Amino acid sequence: MEQKKKVRLSDIADKLNVSTVTVSKALSNKDGVGDDLRQQIKELAEEMGYKVKGSASGNNSKVTGNIGILIPSRFFDPNLSFYWYIFNFLSTELLSRNYYSIMELLSDEDEKNLVLPRMIQDQKVDGVIVLGQINQSYIDELETNYPNNILLDFYTNNMELDCVSNDDYYCSYILSSYVISQGHKKLRFVGNFDATTSIRDRFMGFQKAALENKLKVSVDEIINDRDEKGLDIDLKLPAKEDMPTAFICNNDGTAAKLITTLEAAGYKVPDDVSVTGFDNFLGKNSINIGLTTVYIKPEDTASVAADLIIKKITGQPYIKGHHLVSGTLIIRDSVKSI
């Protein structure tokens, strides 16, 4: 017997020549839809056999109009957090598309024990954006029990999973190539290679630029900025005889910390050694020098992520898999030409 095709919000929207957001609002009894149109949408949905989505267990439930943003707690600091910064752009972008955001922090314990977020268990959201690297076991658990999710700022080897990440490899390659073009031949990368896919890709972009210029690089020479749990650690500078002329840091926060460490050891940036960052995100008064870095517009990332999750949860056609957002090199004073 031929399997009956699953009815999607977009199917209903196409028949009535309205948006999927309008259909979603009508079926969840939200404001913004006239009574006559709301009734027409509900009758057509019932006639077409539409099943309302939303529960973690797969049972039918109402559409909430909410998107969950799940952030691992180890990455979150409301005083100076890149993910808090990204969350604000995400929530603004989702609101412009008539969806509200609910943030929940994922504790290390819940991640380890594969406990689904409360917002999923309590059926408070229609979909979830996972913002920040989580372990593979938790990804598998989430995908099995709640497939209405996308990954943001990291990815996995499973090309079937939907994710949005920065083009860290190419952007780091451009940044490193610029530093080399300024005469630097002795470089060191700063960041834990095993911590996130972003850091790994940034190191590989750095490595590509070095190898193209016949410079020797090694994973063994990476200077770690965090431990295996992703927590910051003190930076260990190379011995004076091994000091590079430039450090390529995996993010701006690490670059600022490195500059402070260098200055405490008697080095001047960029007179004695050059330093670069990544993300163009620093707290006020972090350092007293303009940092050469890469800027990937958070508005661009938020727009791609919002478009992807909304199309996924409303049944609209979309391109599955890995979506990349690229950026721009910003040249400031922290790199000296030698």
C-alpha positions as CSV (number, residue, x, y, z in Angstrom):
1,M,0.0,0.0,0.0
2,E,1.3,3.5,-0.9
3,Q,2.1,5.5,2.2
4,K,0.1,8.6,2.7
5,K,2.1,11.8,2.2
6,K,2.6,13.8,5.5
7,V,0.8,17.2,5.4
8,R,2.9,20.2,6.1
9,L,2.1,23.8,7.2
10,S,3.4,24.9,3.8
11,D,0.9,22.7,2.0
12,I,-2.0,24.4,3.8
13,A,-0.4,27.9,3.2
14,D,0.0,27.2,-0.5
15,K,-3.7,26.3,-0.9
16,L,-4.9,29.5,0.8
17,N,-2.1,31.7,-0.6
18,V,-1.0,32.8,2.9
19,S,2.3,32.5,4.8
20,T,3.2,29.5,7.0
21,V,3.5,31.9,10.0
22,T,-0.2,32.8,9.4
23,V,-1.2,29.1,9.3
24,S,0.9,28.4,12.5
25,K,-0.8,31.3,14.3
26,A,-4.3,30.3,13.3
27,L,-3.8,26.7,14.4
28,S,-2.4,27.8,17.8
29,N,-5.1,30.4,18.3
30,K,-2.6,33.3,18.4
31,D,-3.4,36.9,17.6
32,G,-2.8,38.4,14.2
33,V,-5.3,36.3,12.1
34,G,-8.9,37.3,11.3
35,D,-11.7,35.0,12.6
36,D,-12.9,34.0,9.1
37,L,-9.4,33.2,7.9
38,R,-8.6,31.3,11.1
39,Q,-11.7,29.1,10.7
40,Q,-10.9,28.6,7.0
41,I,-7.3,27.4,7.9
42,K,-8.5,25.1,10.7
43,E,-11.2,23.5,8.4
44,L,-8.7,23.0,5.6
45,A,-6.1,21.6,8.0
46,E,-8.6,19.0,9.3
47,E,-9.7,18.2,5.8
48,M,-6.1,17.6,4.7
49,G,-5.3,15.5,7.8
50,Y,-2.7,17.8,9.2
51,K,-1.1,16.7,12.5
52,V,0.1,19.4,14.8
53,K,3.8,19.0,15.8
54,G,5.7,19.9,18.9
55,S,6.1,17.2,21.5
56,A,9.4,15.5,22.5
57,S,7.8,12.2,22.5
58,G,6.2,12.5,19.1
59,N,2.6,12.9,20.4
60,N,0.5,15.7,19.0
61,S,0.5,19.0,20.8
62,K,-0.3,22.7,20.1
63,V,2.1,24.9,18.2
64,T,3.6,27.3,20.7
65,G,5.2,30.0,18.5
66,N,8.4,29.6,20.6
67,I,11.9,28.6,19.6
68,G,14.2,27.3,22.3
69,I,17.9,28.3,22.4
70,L,19.9,25.7,24.3
71,I,23.4,26.9,25.5
72,P,25.9,24.7,27.4
73,S,26.4,26.4,30.8
74,R,30.2,26.3,30.5
75,F,30.1,28.7,27.6
76,F,27.8,31.2,29.2
77,D,28.6,34.3,31.2
78,P,26.1,37.1,31.0
79,N,28.8,39.7,31.8
80,L,31.0,38.8,28.9
81,S,29.8,35.9,26.8
82,F,30.0,35.6,23.0
83,Y,26.9,33.3,23.1
84,W,24.9,35.8,25.1
85,Y,25.8,38.3,22.4
86,I,24.7,35.9,19.7
87,F,21.5,35.0,21.6
88,N,20.4,38.7,21.5
89,F,20.7,38.7,17.7
90,L,18.9,35.4,17.4
91,S,16.0,36.5,19.6
92,T,15.7,39.7,17.6
93,E,15.7,37.9,14.3
94,L,13.2,35.3,15.4
95,L,10.9,38.0,16.8
96,S,10.9,39.7,13.4
97,R,9.6,36.4,12.0
98,N,6.8,36.3,14.7
99,Y,8.6,33.7,17.0
100,Y,9.6,34.2,20.6
101,S,12.8,32.8,22.1
102,I,13.2,30.8,25.2
103,M,16.7,30.3,26.6
104,E,17.8,27.4,28.7
105,L,21.3,26.5,29.9
106,L,22.4,22.9,29.6
107,S,24.3,21.9,32.7
108,D,27.3,19.5,32.4
109,E,25.4,17.0,34.5
110,D,22.4,17.0,32.3
111,E,24.5,16.7,29.2
112,K,26.4,13.8,30.7
113,N,23.2,12.0,31.8
114,L,21.4,12.8,28.5
115,V,18.6,14.7,30.1
116,L,16.5,16.5,27.6
117,P,15.9,20.3,28.2
118,R,12.8,21.2,30.3
119,M,11.5,23.3,27.5
120,I,11.2,20.2,25.4
121,Q,9.9,18.0,28.2
122,D,7.2,20.6,29.0
123,Q,6.3,21.2,25.3
124,K,7.1,24.9,25.5
125,V,8.8,25.2,22.1
126,D,8.3,24.2,18.5
127,G,12.0,23.8,17.7
128,V,15.4,24.1,19.4
129,I,18.6,25.8,18.3
130,V,21.6,24.3,20.1
131,L,24.1,27.2,20.5
132,G,27.6,25.9,21.4
133,Q,29.4,22.5,21.1
134,I,27.8,19.6,23.0
135,N,29.0,16.0,23.1
136,Q,28.0,13.4,20.4
137,S,26.0,11.2,22.8
138,Y,23.7,14.2,23.7
139,I,23.3,15.1,20.0
140,D,22.3,11.5,19.2
141,E,19.8,11.6,22.1
142,L,18.3,14.9,21.0
143,E,18.0,13.8,17.4
144,T,16.3,10.6,18.4
145,N,13.8,12.2,20.7
146,Y,13.4,15.7,19.3
147,P,14.5,16.0,15.7
148,N,13.1,19.6,15.4
149,N,16.6,21.0,16.2
150,I,19.5,22.6,14.5
151,L,23.1,23.1,15.7
152,L,24.7,26.5,15.7
153,D,28.4,27.4,15.8
154,F,29.5,23.8,15.5
155,Y,28.8,20.7,13.4
156,T,29.4,16.9,13.4
157,N,30.6,14.4,10.9
158,N,26.9,13.3,10.4
159,M,26.1,15.3,7.2
160,E,22.4,14.6,7.7
161,L,22.2,16.9,10.8
162,D,21.2,20.5,10.1
163,C,23.7,23.0,11.4
164,V,24.9,26.6,10.8
165,S,28.5,27.5,11.5
166,N,31.1,30.1,10.5
167,D,33.5,29.5,7.7
168,D,36.3,29.3,10.3
169,Y,38.7,27.4,8.0
170,Y,38.8,30.0,5.2
171,C,38.6,33.0,7.5
172,S,41.5,31.8,9.6
173,Y,43.4,31.1,6.4
174,I,42.9,34.7,5.2
175,L,43.9,36.0,8.6
176,S,47.1,33.9,8.9
177,S,48.0,34.7,5.3
178,Y,47.9,38.4,6.1
179,V,50.2,37.9,9.1
180,I,52.7,36.0,7.0
181,S,52.5,38.7,4.3
182,Q,53.8,41.1,7.0
183,G,57.0,39.2,7.2
184,H,56.2,36.8,10.1
185,K,57.8,33.4,9.6
186,K,57.7,32.1,13.2
187,L,54.1,31.6,14.3
188,R,52.2,29.8,17.1
189,F,48.5,29.0,17.3
190,V,46.7,29.5,20.6
191,G,43.6,27.3,21.4
192,N,42.6,23.8,22.4
193,F,42.4,21.7,19.2
194,D,40.2,19.1,20.8
195,A,37.7,21.6,22.4
196,T,35.4,22.5,19.4
197,T,35.0,22.1,15.7
198,S,35.5,25.9,15.4
199,I,38.9,25.8,16.9
200,R,40.0,22.8,14.9
201,D,38.9,24.5,11.7
202,R,40.7,27.7,12.6
203,F,43.9,25.8,13.3
204,M,43.6,24.0,9.9
205,G,43.2,27.4,8.1
206,F,46.3,28.6,10.0
207,Q,48.1,25.4,9.0
208,K,47.1,25.8,5.3
209,A,48.5,29.4,5.2
210,A,51.7,28.2,6.9
211,L,52.3,25.2,4.6
212,E,51.6,27.3,1.5
213,N,54.5,29.6,2.6
214,K,56.7,26.6,3.4
215,L,56.6,27.3,7.2
216,K,56.7,24.4,9.6
217,V,53.6,24.0,11.9
218,S,52.7,21.2,14.3
219,V,49.7,20.3,16.4
220,D,52.2,19.7,19.2
221,E,53.2,23.4,19.2
222,I,49.6,24.6,19.9
223,I,49.3,26.6,23.1
224,N,46.2,25.5,25.0
225,D,43.8,28.2,26.3
226,R,41.3,25.8,28.0
227,D,41.1,22.4,29.6
228,E,39.3,19.3,28.4
229,K,36.0,20.6,29.9
230,G,36.3,23.9,28.0
231,L,37.2,26.0,31.0
232,D,39.9,28.7,30.7
233,I,43.4,27.9,32.0
234,D,46.5,30.1,32.4
235,L,48.4,30.6,29.2
236,K,52.0,29.2,29.2
237,L,54.4,31.3,27.1
238,P,57.2,29.7,25.1
239,A,60.7,30.0,26.4
240,K,62.4,33.2,25.2
241,E,64.5,31.4,22.6
242,D,61.3,29.8,21.2
243,M,59.2,33.0,21.2
244,P,57.4,33.5,17.8
245,T,57.0,36.8,16.1
246,A,53.3,36.3,16.0
247,F,50.5,34.4,17.8
248,I,47.3,33.4,16.0
249,C,44.6,33.1,18.7
250,N,41.4,31.2,18.2
251,N,39.2,34.1,19.5
252,D,39.4,37.6,20.7
253,G,39.0,36.8,24.4
254,T,42.1,34.5,24.3
255,A,44.0,37.1,22.3
256,A,43.2,39.7,25.0
257,K,44.3,37.3,27.8
258,L,47.5,36.5,25.8
259,I,48.3,40.2,25.4
260,T,47.9,40.7,29.2
261,T,50.2,37.7,29.8
262,L,52.8,38.9,27.4
263,E,52.9,42.4,28.8
264,A,53.2,41.0,32.3
265,A,56.3,39.1,31.1
266,G,57.8,42.2,29.7
267,Y,56.8,42.0,26.0
268,K,55.2,44.8,24.1
269,V,52.5,44.2,21.5
270,P,53.1,44.7,18.6
271,D,56.7,46.0,19.0
272,D,58.1,42.7,20.3
273,V,55.4,40.2,19.1
274,S,52.2,40.4,17.1
275,V,48.8,39.0,18.1
276,T,45.5,38.3,16.3
277,G,42.1,37.2,17.4
278,F,38.8,36.0,15.9
279,D,35.1,37.1,16.2
280,N,35.6,40.9,16.7
281,F,34.1,40.6,20.1
282,L,35.8,42.1,23.2
283,G,34.6,43.7,26.4
284,K,35.2,47.4,26.9
285,N,38.7,48.3,28.1
286,S,39.9,44.7,27.7
287,I,43.1,45.8,26.0
288,N,44.6,49.1,25.0
289,I,45.4,48.2,21.4
290,G,43.3,47.6,18.3
291,L,43.1,43.9,17.6
292,T,43.5,42.4,14.1
293,T,40.7,39.9,13.9
294,V,37.9,38.4,11.7
295,Y,34.4,39.7,11.8
296,I,31.5,37.5,10.9
297,K,28.3,39.5,11.2
298,P,26.1,38.0,13.9
299,E,23.1,39.4,12.0
300,D,24.0,37.1,9.1
301,T,24.4,34.1,11.3
302,A,21.1,34.7,13.1
303,S,19.3,35.2,9.8
304,V,20.5,31.8,8.4
305,A,19.8,30.0,11.7
306,A,16.3,31.5,12.0
307,D,15.4,30.7,8.4
308,L,16.6,27.1,8.8
309,I,14.8,26.3,12.0
310,I,11.5,27.9,10.9
311,K,11.5,26.1,7.5
312,K,12.3,22.9,9.3
313,I,9.5,23.1,11.9
314,T,6.9,24.4,9.5
315,G,7.6,21.7,6.8
316,Q,8.8,24.1,4.2
317,P,11.4,22.9,1.7
318,Y,15.0,23.7,2.7
319,I,18.5,22.6,2.1
320,K,19.5,20.0,4.7
321,G,23.0,19.7,6.2
322,H,25.8,22.1,6.9
323,H,25.3,25.9,6.2
324,L,28.3,28.2,6.3
325,V,28.5,31.9,7.0
326,S,31.7,33.8,6.0
327,G,33.3,37.0,7.3
328,T,35.8,39.8,6.8
329,L,39.4,40.4,7.9
330,I,39.7,43.5,10.0
331,I,43.3,44.9,10.1
332,R,44.2,46.9,13.2
333,D,47.3,47.7,15.2
334,S,48.2,44.4,16.9
335,V,50.2,43.1,13.9
336,K,53.5,44.7,13.0
337,S,55.2,44.5,9.6
338,I,58.7,43.2,10.1
